[in-house]
Amino acid sequence: MTTVAIPQKIKKEMQEISAGLGVSTNDFALNAILYYMKRIKDRINLKSEMEAWENAGVEDFLNFEKTI
């Protein structure tokens, strides 16, 4: 397991929020990190897809339309 230093202000907020949700601070932190990583992965995938569309030529679009 890796230890991460968290600023006191953020730690206090995490404790308050996790208490309000009825979960441990560790569970809250883990789920927040997992959620954030998924959002980042989705954004990277979207960016890659948008770049692919920008690089596509007219012939690529015509071929794509034929598959719809």
C-alpha positions in Angstrom: 0.0 0.0 0.0 1.2 3.5 -0.8 1.0 6.4 1.7 0.0 9.8 0.4 0.4 13.1 2.2 -2.9 15.0 2.2 -3.1 18.7 3.3 -4.9 19.1 6.6 -7.7 21.2 5.1 -8.5 18.5 2.5 -8.2 15.8 5.1 -10.8 17.6 7.3 -13.2 17.9 4.4 -12.8 14.3 3.5 -13.5 13.3 7.1 -16.7 15.4 7.2 -18.0 14.2 3.8 -17.2 10.5 4.5 -18.9 10.8 7.9 -22.0 12.3 6.3 -22.0 9.4 3.8 -21.5 6.8 6.5 -18.3 5.4 5.1 -14.7 5.4 6.3 -12.4 8.2 5.1 -10.2 5.5 3.4 -13.2 4.1 1.5 -14.2 7.6 0.5 -10.7 8.5 -0.7 -10.3 5.2 -2.7 -13.7 5.7 -4.4 -12.9 9.3 -5.2 -9.6 8.3 -6.8 -11.2 5.5 -8.8 -13.9 7.8 -10.0 -11.4 10.5 -11.0 -9.2 8.0 -12.8 -12.2 6.7 -14.8 -13.2 10.2 -15.8 -9.6 10.9 -17.0 -9.5 7.7 -19.0 -12.8 8.6 -20.6 -11.5 12.0 -21.5 -8.3 10.6 -23.0 -10.3 8.1 -25.1 -12.6 10.9 -26.3 -9.6 13.1 -27.2 -8.1 10.2 -29.2 -11.3 9.6 -31.0 -11.7 13.3 -31.8 -8.1 13.4 -33.1 -8.8 10.4 -35.3 -11.9 12.1 -36.8 -9.9 15.3 -37.4 -7.2 13.3 -39.3 -9.8 11.4 -41.3 -10.1 12.3 -45.0 -13.2 12.5 -47.2 -12.8 9.0 -48.4 -12.7 7.8 -44.8 -16.1 9.6 -44.1 -17.6 8.1 -47.2 -16.5 4.6 -46.2 -17.9 5.2 -42.7 -21.3 6.2 -44.2 -21.4 3.0 -46.1 -21.2 1.0 -42.9 -24.1 2.7 -41.2 
